[in-house]
Amino acid sequence: MNTIKTEVLIVGGGPVGMAIASELRYQGIDCFVLEQTDGVVTDPKVSTVGPRSMEFCRRWGISEAIRNAGWPKDHTLDVAWVTSVGGKEIFRIKFPSYAERSLPEYSPETEQVCPQDWFAPKFINYLGKYPQGNLKLLSRLENFTQNETGVVAQITNLESESSKSGNTETIEAQYMIACDGARSQIRKQCGIGAQTFHETQVFQSVVFEAPELPDLLGTNNAMVFFLVNPIIQEPLRAVDGKGKYRLILKPREDGKIYDAEEAIAAAISIDTPFKIISNMPWRLTHRVAETFRDGRIFFVGDSAHTLSPSGGFGMNTGIADAVDLGWKLAAIIKGWGGSKLLDTYETERRPIAVRNLEQANANLQRTQKRSIPPAIASDSPQGREIRQKMAEGMERSGVKREFDAPGVHFGFRYQSPIVIEDNINVPSEDPFQWSQTSYPGCRAPHGWLEPGKSTLDLFGHGFVLLSFKGKEGLETFVTASQQRGVPLKLHAIDNPDIAELYEKAYVLVRPDGHVAWRSDILPNNPLAIIDRVRGEF
Ligand SMILES: Cc1cc2nc3c(=O)[nH]c(=O)nc-3n(C[C@H](O)[C@H](O)[C@H](O)COP(=O)(O)OP(=O)(O)OC[C@H]3O[C@@H](n4cnc5c(N)ncnc54)[C@H](O)[C@@H]3O)c2cc1C
């Protein structure tokens, strides 16, 4: 039997598995991803790559490819609440199209609509297919064992399954990362449960093509239509901006699923031809694994947490897990990570999973708790009044939060032993109060150093010490990091705007772009700081 050796084995080539492979490769670690399918996404769930994920894609050099994947730049990004598509409009949030919008002041990237069937090939191109690249398609993990030095996995090569021999292989890795999705076989085999936070619900996802609909809608077009009528109260979303749509349906009260054709006809009141592409049931669970680690095995993405798609935080939470774990594994494999560094993956990421789960559920509840009077679509004065009152309620209840939540994407803070807090201007926990800060644990602020070059472009490989007070005295930090083999780069920045953004004279930033330590004075014992932030404490 063939045996393959690698430093890190990643099981599952969904978006999160490919993200952690990208991060490990970026960090110079030998890894590969096992994916049981041929890599072709037939039921694209993810529609939008969030702004923080786009910053990571920028680091991996694929953000431009994602921006140019196919979403029309002049397509409206509005969200409209309607009694039906082409029926009465109740409320609309206007968002400028990508062609019209400028970058936000807090990021060198914006989020990007890019359905998963466009997004996945960009990762596949970047990673390449095994054996030249990191992606081993048509390969299924069957079994695994772990001991103190590594993990041994048995896999089936599905490409050659029909042939009589040679279809099983053994992989020996130092670590294994379970990115095998919500039903994670690996998590179950490790005996790790996942706490349920809210009631499980069953939905139907109907993808269809109605190529003439965008033109028929003209200026009434939107990216997302929230249907507000007594039959359907779910979203209908433009998938590719070219006439492909996804309609989410909650099975009727009698528990029966909708006839997809009838449901589309009820959702769209304009006469237009359509063709159903897929009609799949899916279960919405709100679960977070009890632990994100079992020895040398780590749980990342949906194997660790599942959340409501309302808000589009699911994959993005997984990509941030991937970057948090990626640099830590690289540090351990390269020998400079401290003995407790890997424990901080769970300490840092599990609370963020719970936070994002609750944010997504708040969005879901806002929609599901709305009562729909039967006269909602009526032309009568009563119908008009109902719609007017509902619109006022939507404005008040903050429906915009589901579609414009930079604080959810950027405003989380790691509270862990490898973050040295100073308790000065501690940021609010409320994501809707978020603004950029260099408070330890937070994502370091973005500012333009020069056209096209963000402060974020300085981070990624090793630690970075930013000084806004010149270079004097920094050599003690360099000596300390050299003593421990910790990669450290120094940047003395002479720019008052960036200095103001960073608040302190000295700011130490981790490879994932989060602040580890900051101060106005240089420490007497930089070695103690280096030890803390590398996980030796
Ligand atoms: C309707 C809907 C819309 C959504 N929209 C968004 C959005 O806009 N933005 C967002 O951030 N999130 C969104 N999400 C959530 C998002 O889809 C998930 O969070 C994301 O797909 C999780 O990625 P993953 O890689 O962890 O898992 P998955 O995407 O589930 O991938 C797991 C992979 O592991 C493979 N696998 C499993 N077992 C094995 C094995 N034994 N051997 C080899 N391979 C294996 C599977 O084939 C699969 O490819 C949405 C979800 C839904 C349901």
The ligand as an SDF file (V2000), in Angstrom:
LIG
                    3D

 53 58  0  0  0  0  0  0  0  0999 V2000
  -28.2250   28.4600    1.8500 C   0  0  0  0  0  0  0  0  0  0  0  0
  -26.8840   28.7870    2.4480 C   0  0  0  0  0  0  0  0  0  0  0  0
  -26.2550   29.9800    2.0960 C   0  0  0  0  0  0  0  0  0  0  0  0
  -25.0240   30.3130    2.6690 C   0  0  0  0  0  0  0  0  0  0  0  0
  -24.4230   31.5010    2.3150 N   0  0  0  0  0  0  0  0  0  0  0  0
  -23.2650   31.8650    2.8990 C   0  0  0  0  0  0  0  0  0  0  0  0
  -22.6150   33.1010    2.5520 C   0  0  0  0  0  0  0  0  0  0  0  0
  -23.0810   33.8490    1.6840 O   0  0  0  0  0  0  0  0  0  0  0  0
  -21.4640   33.4280    3.2000 N   0  0  0  0  0  0  0  0  0  0  0  0
  -20.9170   32.6060    4.1530 C   0  0  0  0  0  0  0  0  0  0  0  0
  -19.8860   32.9690    4.7340 O   0  0  0  0  0  0  0  0  0  0  0  0
  -21.4710   31.4070    4.4560 N   0  0  0  0  0  0  0  0  0  0  0  0
  -22.6240   31.0230    3.8600 C   0  0  0  0  0  0  0  0  0  0  0  0
  -23.1790   29.8060    4.1610 N   0  0  0  0  0  0  0  0  0  0  0  0
  -22.4690   28.8770    5.0660 C   0  0  0  0  0  0  0  0  0  0  0  0
  -21.4070   28.0960    4.2850 C   0  0  0  0  0  0  0  0  0  0  0  0
  -22.0000   27.3750    3.2270 O   0  0  0  0  0  0  0  0  0  0  0  0
  -20.6390   27.1270    5.1810 C   0  0  0  0  0  0  0  0  0  0  0  0
  -20.2760   27.7600    6.3830 O   0  0  0  0  0  0  0  0  0  0  0  0
  -19.3680   26.6610    4.4590 C   0  0  0  0  0  0  0  0  0  0  0  0
  -19.6910   25.9470    3.2910 O   0  0  0  0  0  0  0  0  0  0  0  0
  -18.5390   25.7720    5.3760 C   0  0  0  0  0  0  0  0  0  0  0  0
  -17.4030   25.3750    4.6900 O   0  0  0  0  0  0  0  0  0  0  0  0
  -16.5790   24.0890    5.1470 P   0  0  0  0  0  0  0  0  0  0  0  0
  -15.4530   24.0150    4.1690 O   0  0  0  0  0  0  0  0  0  0  0  0
  -16.3070   24.1550    6.5940 O   0  0  0  0  0  0  0  0  0  0  0  0
  -17.5930   22.8670    4.9700 O   0  0  0  0  0  0  0  0  0  0  0  0
  -18.3030   22.3170    3.6720 P   0  0  0  0  0  0  0  0  0  0  0  0
  -18.5780   23.4150    2.6950 O   0  0  0  0  0  0  0  0  0  0  0  0
  -19.4660   21.5090    4.1350 O   0  0  0  0  0  0  0  0  0  0  0  0
  -17.2230   21.3530    3.0030 O   0  0  0  0  0  0  0  0  0  0  0  0
  -16.9050   20.1150    3.5750 C   0  0  0  0  0  0  0  0  0  0  0  0
  -16.1860   19.3010    2.5130 C   0  0  0  0  0  0  0  0  0  0  0  0
  -15.6570   18.1100    3.1010 O   0  0  0  0  0  0  0  0  0  0  0  0
  -15.7830   17.0490    2.1750 C   0  0  0  0  0  0  0  0  0  0  0  0
  -15.7290   15.8050    2.9540 N   0  0  0  0  0  0  0  0  0  0  0  0
  -16.5640   15.4220    3.9560 C   0  0  0  0  0  0  0  0  0  0  0  0
  -16.1890   14.2220    4.4380 N   0  0  0  0  0  0  0  0  0  0  0  0
  -15.0810   13.8430    3.7370 C   0  0  0  0  0  0  0  0  0  0  0  0
  -14.2420   12.6800    3.7720 C   0  0  0  0  0  0  0  0  0  0  0  0
  -14.4570   11.6760    4.6230 N   0  0  0  0  0  0  0  0  0  0  0  0
  -13.2050   12.6140    2.9060 N   0  0  0  0  0  0  0  0  0  0  0  0
  -12.9640   13.6300    2.0180 C   0  0  0  0  0  0  0  0  0  0  0  0
  -13.7540   14.7450    1.9410 N   0  0  0  0  0  0  0  0  0  0  0  0
  -14.7860   14.8470    2.7900 C   0  0  0  0  0  0  0  0  0  0  0  0
  -17.1210   17.3190    1.5140 C   0  0  0  0  0  0  0  0  0  0  0  0
  -17.2160   16.6770    0.2500 O   0  0  0  0  0  0  0  0  0  0  0  0
  -17.1160   18.8410    1.3890 C   0  0  0  0  0  0  0  0  0  0  0  0
  -16.5740   19.2680    0.1610 O   0  0  0  0  0  0  0  0  0  0  0  0
  -24.4100   29.4420    3.5910 C   0  0  0  0  0  0  0  0  0  0  0  0
  -25.0310   28.2260    3.9370 C   0  0  0  0  0  0  0  0  0  0  0  0
  -26.2630   27.9040    3.3750 C   0  0  0  0  0  0  0  0  0  0  0  0
  -26.9160   26.6070    3.7740 C   0  0  0  0  0  0  0  0  0  0  0  0
  1  2  1  0
  2  3  1  0
  2 52  2  0
  3  4  2  0
  4  5  1  0
  4 50  1  0
  5  6  2  0
  6  7  1  0
  6 13  1  0
  7  8  2  0
  7  9  1  0
  9 10  1  0
 10 11  2  0
 10 12  1  0
 12 13  2  0
 13 14  1  0
 14 15  1  0
 14 50  1  0
 15 16  1  0
 16 17  1  0
 16 18  1  0
 18 19  1  0
 18 20  1  0
 20 21  1  0
 20 22  1  0
 22 23  1  0
 23 24  1  0
 24 25  2  0
 24 26  1  0
 24 27  1  0
 27 28  1  0
 28 29  2  0
 28 30  1  0
 28 31  1  0
 31 32  1  0
 32 33  1  0
 33 34  1  0
 33 48  1  0
 34 35  1  0
 35 36  1  0
 35 46  1  0
 36 37  1  0
 36 45  1  0
 37 38  2  0
 38 39  1  0
 39 40  1  0
 39 45  2  0
 40 41  1  0
 40 42  2  0
 42 43  1  0
 43 44  2  0
 44 45  1  0
 46 47  1  0
 46 48  1  0
 48 49  1  0
 50 51  2  0
 51 52  1  0
 52 53  1  0
M  END
$$$$
